[in-house]
């Protein structure tokens, strides 16, 4: 199984939190096969909105959600 990563972002209530305020306008950047490509996509999206403190982009480790029983460094 690939170690899939989802990159998305949107407006947050608090820039230090993860409570997205407008779920209808979430920007799904994409799904990536490894952390390096996900991080590159995340950086690009975050840089485009760097002047907007209410916009936040995150990387979600989909492989951890799909197989939570695997150890952190375990092969997938």
N, C-alpha and C positions, 0 to 999 in steps of 0.2 A: 504494500500500500504506500502511495506517495504521502509525503508529509505536507499536506495542503495547507495554505495560508490564505485567509480572506483579508483584504484591505478595504476599509470603508471609512466614511466620515460624515460629519454633519454638525449642526448647531448643538451646543451643550449648554446646560443651565449654569454650570460652574466649570471654568477652564481646567480645574484640577480634578474634576470628577468625570463620570461616564454616563451621566443622565442626559440622553439626547432629547431635545425639546420638540423636534418636528420630524417624526418618523416617516412621514410621507415624502420627505425630501432628503432622505439618506443618499449619499453619493457612494455607490458601490464601484470601487476602482477596479477590482478584479480578484480572481483566485489564482494563486501562484504555487508552483511545485516545490519551492524551497524558500527558506528564510531570506537568502540573499536577494532574490528577485522581488520578494514581497517588500523587503526593506527599501529597495530602490524605488518601487512604486509608491510606497508610503512617503518617502522623502520628497518625491516629486509633487504629490498631492498636497502635502503639508506646506511646502515652499510656496505653492500658488496662493495659499490663504494665510501666509505668515503674519500679515497685518490685521487679521480678523481674530481677535482673542476668543470669540465664541465658536469658532470652527475648530474641530478636532478630528484627526484621522488616527485610526488604530489598526493594528495587525492582530487578527484572531487566529490562533493555531487550531485549525479545523481537525487536524489529526488527533489532537488531544481530546476533542469532544467526541470524535468517532470511536476512539479506542482508549477510554480513560483508564483502563486496567493496566496499560503498558507503563513501565517505569519511564521516568523523564528522559533518560538517554537511550531508551530501548529501541531496538530496530522495529520498524513498522512494515 
